[in-house]
Each structure stands twice: as C-alpha cells, then as structure tokens.
Amino acid sequence: VKGMFVHPAQIAAVLKRHPEVAKARLVVGRAGEKDTMTLHCEVGAHTALSQEEALAEALARSLHDLTKMKGEVELHAPGALANDGKVIEDARSYE
C-alpha cells in the first residue's frame, strides 16, 4: 500500500488496543492513481453513536501509529464481515 508493506500482525496489534472490536479486515483499494485503505471493524450492537465516532477516530489513530499510513475506518454490526479468515484484502484494480 502506497509503496509500503502492511502485515496482518499490524492489524492484530490495532485490535489488541481496542478490545471492543470483535473482528476486522483491512481493504486496500484504489482511488484514481492513489492507494487507499479502509479498516472495516465489527463492533457490538450496544455501542452508542457517540461512542462509535470516538472509537472510529481512535482506531484511525492506532492504524496510523502502527502502519505509518492514514486510512479510513468503517464500523459494522456483528456478523457483517465475511468469515473467510482474511485480515487484509487487496481490492485494487489497475484496468
């Protein structure tokens, strides 16, 4: 991503900092000529909207701290992410 490597262990370290996240997947994409990354996270249904905003910001900071790259964070309800074992998904298309 952006000429740097991102390892599953880095995503695991992000989750270790935020026990309220049950599961996560980093999706690497492309917007024009730039790589993008979005961390999709499953959080409990009982999380209030104000808590979700603070959690998303904290996750974005942790992602930046551990990968040295900025990324977006999207929060999802439990069960929303595929259960296929992937931690990082490369969704880039160069066509």
Secondary structure, DSSP 8 states (H G I E B T S, - for coil): -TTS---HHHHHHHHHH-TTEEEEEEEEEEETTEEEEEEEEEE-TT--HHHHHHHHHHHHHHHHHHHSS--EEEEE-TT-S--SS-SEEE-----
